[in-house]
Amino acid sequence: MQTYSLAELVERFGGRVEGDSTVRVAGIGSLARADENQISFLSSVKFRDQLATSRAKAFILGEGVVGPDGKPSIVCDNPYAYFAHVSGLFNPPPEAEPGIHPAAVVHPTAVVGAGCSLAAGVVVERDARIGDHCVIGPGSVIGQAAVIGNHTRLYANVTVYHHCVLGERVILHAGVVIGADGFGLANEQGRWVKIPQVGRVVIGNDVEVGANTTIDRGALDDTVIHDGVKLDNLIQVAHNVEIGEHTAIAACTGIAGSARIGAYCTIGGAAMIFGHIDIADHVNISTNTLITKSLPHAGTYTSALPFSEHSEWLKNAVQMRHLDSMVRRIRALEKKLETLERTNGNS
């Protein structure tokens, strides 16, 4: 197994070593489960007590945190991000052997770049272009005239529809669908008439999309996912949505058509975003929150009610049904009180 000294890790990722920089580690683990050959990390003070009992050989710590006596540490500004880098070093993606599997089908007009790996069952349609050093997993389909950037990885059973564009170093996990028709329908005398979805999905560089997430193509304009966006599993992104760079969205979120989400936002799991609204940069939306109108200012927004014991929840729910009438009664009482105060003040 490949090992690295603390000095080598600092040379790659920054920070400084306190203690013996020649100590070598062979992996990374949690404070509770790391063994004597691994490095561990402390990302939250609530786990500080575990430092003393951890078997790890070395630690990644923040400024001002003192590690156990006799064990060296890497000190840095952001231990959790440092852990991510070190973990990536020890746990690279599975290697794929370059070449096109005999059971893959590549149209004669398609272009496949140098060093690519196409697994069994892959279909690459007419005029599609795949960049260099891409990995296309088994059963995946690259549609007509679709474009895949360099060093992009598609896991099993990913579908990229016609004319869609993926940037470089994109990761699409199993079951992702890019560019299916948006839900565009017009009602004509009680019957639904399909509106052709003629836009594309355009995805920037360094985007990662979780398993079974779907991103619909635009009705007229493109659906756009900017650089560095991270999408979790089971997210629905509707047609003509735009998501700004480095925004992260957790699982089961639904985003309706033509919503525009800014850059550097975070959206919690199972949030629901209405269509045709704008969300500013640096907005944080809590889990299970329903956003029904534009959010023009940065900040944190929450609408989900905290859970309670069921019988108490039922009582509160009954009161919520009468909030409107209660508000009217309170306003009436305030007016009466104001009248009485004026009368008493004049007497």
C-alpha positions in Angstrom: 0.0 0.0 0.0 1.2 3.5 -0.9 2.4 5.5 2.1 3.1 9.2 2.5 5.1 11.1 5.1 3.5 14.1 6.8 6.1 16.3 5.1 4.9 14.9 1.7 1.3 15.6 2.5 2.1 19.2 3.6 4.1 19.7 0.4 1.0 18.7 -1.6 -1.8 20.3 0.4 -0.2 23.0 2.6 -0.4 23.4 6.3 2.4 22.7 8.7 3.6 19.7 10.7 3.9 19.8 14.5 6.1 16.9 15.6 7.9 14.3 13.5 7.3 15.1 9.9 9.0 11.9 8.7 6.1 9.8 10.1 4.5 7.8 7.3 0.8 7.0 7.0 -1.0 4.5 4.8 -4.5 5.8 4.8 -7.1 7.9 6.6 -9.8 7.0 9.1 -12.2 8.4 11.6 -11.0 9.2 15.2 -12.9 6.2 16.5 -11.8 3.6 13.9 -8.5 4.7 12.5 -5.7 2.2 13.1 -2.0 2.7 14.0 -1.0 3.2 10.3 -3.6 5.9 9.5 -4.0 9.6 9.9 -7.2 11.0 11.3 -8.8 14.4 11.6 -10.8 16.6 14.0 -13.4 18.7 12.1 -15.6 19.6 15.1 -14.8 20.4 18.7 -17.6 18.0 19.9 -15.3 15.1 18.9 -12.3 16.5 20.7 -12.5 13.9 23.5 -11.9 11.1 21.0 -8.4 12.5 20.2 -7.0 11.0 23.4 -8.3 7.5 22.7 -7.8 7.4 19.0 -5.2 4.8 17.7 -4.4 7.0 14.7 -0.7 7.5 14.0 -1.1 11.2 13.3 -3.8 13.9 13.1 -5.1 16.7 11.0 -6.0 19.6 13.3 -7.2 23.2 13.2 -5.2 26.1 14.6 -5.1 26.1 18.4 -6.1 22.4 18.8 -3.5 20.4 20.8 -3.1 16.7 19.8 -2.2 13.8 22.0 1.3 13.8 23.5 3.8 11.9 21.3 1.8 12.0 18.1 2.5 14.4 15.3 -0.1 16.6 13.6 -0.7 18.6 10.5 -2.1 21.9 11.4 -4.3 23.8 8.9 -7.1 26.3 8.6 -9.8 23.8 7.4 -9.3 20.2 8.7 -12.4 18.9 6.9 -11.3 20.1 3.5 -7.8 18.9 4.2 -9.2 15.5 5.0 -11.0 15.5 1.7 -7.8 16.1 -0.2 -5.9 13.4 1.7 -8.7 10.9 1.3 -8.7 11.6 -2.4 -5.0 10.9 -2.5 -5.5 7.5 -0.8 -8.7 6.6 -2.5 -8.5 7.5 -6.2 -11.4 6.5 -8.5 -11.3 2.9 -9.9 -9.0 2.7 -12.9 -10.5 1.8 -16.2 -8.6 0.1 -19.0 -8.5 2.3 -22.1 -10.2 0.9 -25.2 -13.7 0.2 -26.6 -15.3 -3.0 -25.5 -16.4 -5.3 -28.3 -20.0 -5.1 -27.0 -20.0 -1.2 -27.3 -21.7 0.4 -30.3 -20.1 3.5 -31.7 -21.5 5.2 -34.8 -19.0 5.8 -37.6 -19.5 9.5 -37.4 -18.9 9.7 -33.7 -15.5 10.9 -32.4 -13.9 9.2 -29.4 -10.8 10.9 -27.9 -7.5 9.4 -26.9 -7.2 7.1 -23.9 -11.0 6.7 -23.4 -12.6 3.6 -21.9 -16.0 2.5 -23.2 -17.5 -0.4 -21.4 -19.8 -3.2 -22.6 -23.3 -2.0 -23.7 -22.2 1.6 -24.3 -24.0 3.3 -27.3 -22.5 6.4 -28.9 -24.8 7.9 -31.5 -24.3 9.9 -34.7 -21.9 12.9 -34.5 -21.4 12.6 -30.8 -17.9 13.8 -29.6 -16.2 12.3 -26.5 -13.0 14.1 -25.3 -9.8 12.5 -24.2 -9.4 10.2 -21.2 -13.1 9.8 -20.6 -14.6 6.7 -18.9 -18.1 5.7 -20.0 -19.6 3.0 -17.8 -21.6 -0.1 -19.0 -25.0 0.5 -20.5 -24.6 4.3 -20.9 -25.9 6.1 -24.0 -24.4 9.2 -25.6 -27.0 10.8 -27.8 -26.7 12.3 -31.3 -24.3 15.2 -31.5 -23.8 15.2 -27.7 -20.4 16.6 -26.5 -18.5 15.1 -23.6 -15.4 17.0 -22.3 -12.0 15.6 -21.4 -11.5 13.5 -18.3 -15.3 13.1 -17.7 -16.6 9.9 -16.1 -20.0 8.4 -16.6 -20.9 5.4 -14.3 -23.3 2.7 -15.4 -26.5 3.3 -17.2 -26.1 7.1 -17.7 -28.1 8.7 -20.5 -27.0 11.9 -22.2 -29.6 13.0 -24.7 -29.0 14.5 -28.1 -27.1 17.8 -28.4 -26.4 18.1 -24.7 -22.9 19.3 -23.6 -20.8 18.2 -20.7 -17.7 20.1 -19.7 -14.4 18.6 -18.4 -13.9 16.5 -15.3 -17.7 16.0 -15.0 -18.8 13.0 -12.9 -22.3 11.5 -13.5 -23.2 8.6 -11.2 -25.3 5.6 -12.1 -28.8 6.2 -13.6 -28.3 10.0 -14.2 -30.4 11.3 -17.1 -29.3 14.5 -18.9 -31.5 16.1 -21.4 -34.9 14.3 -21.2 -37.8 16.4 -22.3 -39.0 19.1 -19.9 -42.6 18.9 -18.7 -44.0 21.3 -21.3 -47.7 21.0 -22.1 -50.4 23.3 -23.4 -54.1 22.7 -22.6 -56.3 22.7 -25.6 -60.0 22.0 -24.9 -59.2 19.7 -22.0 -56.4 17.8 -23.8 -52.7 18.2 -23.3 -50.6 19.2 -26.3 -46.9 18.5 -26.0 -44.6 21.4 -26.4 -41.4 20.3 -28.2 -38.4 20.8 -25.9 -35.7 22.1 -28.3 -33.1 23.5 -25.9 -30.2 21.6 -24.5 -28.6 20.9 -21.2 -25.2 22.6 -20.9 -23.0 21.5 -18.0 -19.8 23.2 -17.0 -16.5 21.9 -15.7 -16.0 20.0 -12.5 -19.7 19.3 -12.0 -20.8 16.1 -10.1 -24.3 14.7 -10.3 -25.5 12.0 -8.0 -27.3 8.7 -8.8 -30.7 8.9 -10.5 -30.8 12.6 -10.7 -32.5 14.1 -13.8 -31.8 17.3 -15.5 -34.3 18.2 -18.2 -33.5 20.0 -21.5 -34.8 23.5 -22.1 -38.0 24.2 -23.9 -36.5 26.9 -26.1 -33.4 28.1 -24.2 -30.8 25.8 -22.5 -30.9 24.4 -19.0 -27.5 25.5 -17.6 -25.4 24.0 -14.8 -22.4 26.2 -14.2 -18.8 25.1 -13.1 -18.3 23.3 -9.8 -22.0 22.6 -9.1 -22.5 19.5 -6.9 -25.9 17.7 -7.1 -26.8 14.9 -4.8 -28.9 11.8 -5.6 -32.5 11.9 -6.7 -32.8 15.6 -7.6 -35.2 16.8 -10.3 -34.0 19.8 -12.3 -36.7 21.0 -14.7 -36.4 22.7 -18.0 -34.7 26.1 -18.4 -33.3 26.1 -14.9 -30.0 27.8 -14.3 -27.7 26.9 -11.3 -24.8 29.2 -10.5 -21.2 28.1 -10.0 -20.2 26.1 -6.9 -23.8 25.7 -5.6 -24.4 22.4 -3.7 -27.9 20.8 -3.6 -28.8 17.8 -1.3 -30.9 14.8 -2.2 -34.6 14.8 -3.2 -34.8 18.5 -4.0 -37.2 19.5 -6.7 -36.5 22.6 -8.9 -39.4 23.8 -11.1 -39.0 25.2 -14.6 -37.1 28.4 -15.3 -35.9 28.9 -11.7 -32.6 30.7 -11.5 -30.3 29.8 -8.6 -27.3 31.9 -7.9 -23.7 30.9 -7.2 -22.3 29.5 -3.9 -25.7 28.5 -2.6 -26.5 25.5 -0.5 -29.9 23.8 -0.6 -30.9 21.2 1.9 -32.5 17.9 1.2 -36.1 17.7 0.0 -36.4 21.4 -0.5 -38.9 22.6 -3.2 -38.2 25.5 -5.5 -41.0 27.1 -7.4 -40.5 27.9 -11.1 -39.8 31.4 -12.7 -38.1 32.8 -9.5 -34.6 34.1 -8.9 -32.4 33.1 -6.0 -29.4 35.4 -5.2 -25.8 34.3 -4.7 -24.8 32.9 -1.3 -28.3 31.8 -0.3 -28.7 28.9 2.1 -32.0 27.0 2.1 -32.8 24.6 4.9 -34.0 21.1 4.4 -37.7 20.6 3.6 -38.1 24.3 2.8 -40.6 25.5 0.2 -39.5 28.5 -1.7 -42.4 30.2 -3.5 -41.0 33.5 -4.5 -37.7 35.1 -5.4 -34.9 35.6 -2.8 -33.1 38.7 -3.9 -30.7 38.8 -0.9 -28.1 36.4 0.5 -28.9 34.7 3.8 -30.5 31.6 5.3 -34.1 30.7 4.7 -36.2 28.1 6.5 -39.9 27.2 6.3 -40.1 23.6 7.7 -41.8 23.3 11.1 -39.9 21.5 13.8 -41.3 18.0 14.6 -43.3 17.4 17.8 -45.2 14.6 19.5 -48.1 13.7 17.3 -51.0 14.8 19.6 -49.3 18.1 20.2 -48.8 18.5 16.4 -52.5 17.9 15.8 -53.4 20.6 18.3 -51.0 23.1 16.6 -52.3 22.1 13.2 -55.8 23.0 14.3 -54.7 26.4 15.5 -52.9 27.0 12.2 -56.1 26.6 10.3 -57.6 29.5 12.2 -54.6 31.9 12.0 -56.4 34.2 9.5 -59.5 34.6 11.7 -57.3 35.0 14.8 -55.3 37.8 13.0 -58.6 39.6 12.1 -59.8 39.3 15.7 -56.5 40.6 17.1 -56.6 43.6 14.7 -60.1 44.4 15.8 -59.1 44.2 19.5 -56.1 46.5 18.8 -58.4 49.1 17.2 -60.7 48.9 20.2 -57.8 49.3 22.6 -56.5 52.2 20.6 -59.9 53.9 20.8 -60.1 53.3 24.5 -56.6 54.7 25.1 -57.5 57.8 23.1 -60.8 58.2 25.0 -59.0 57.9 28.4 -56.3 60.2 27.3 -58.9 63.0 26.5 -60.9 62.6 29.7 
